[in-house]
Amino acid sequence: MFGRCLQYFGGFGMGGMMFMGIFWIALIVLIVYLASKLMNDRSGKASPEESALDILKKELAKGNITEEEFDRKKKLL
């Protein structure tokens, strides 16, 4: 009778069946997490509520533009 149970569950018994269930659930959760992370990753892009002046100030703070460039671009805005 015990041999029949092992044969029915693929030779691993109930523990193996539970492990496979946990494995598939973890795999699905990982795929969903990575997909959402990939879709929401907007690194380097401005958020919609960020104004052009805010972006310009950040560029000045990073040192990507000089103060003269900042003033010139600010006048254009």
ABEGO torsion letter per residue (X at the ends): XAAAAAAAAGGAEAAAAAAAAAAAAAAAAAAAAAAAAAAABABGBBBAABBAAAAAAAAAAAGABBAAAAAAAAAAX
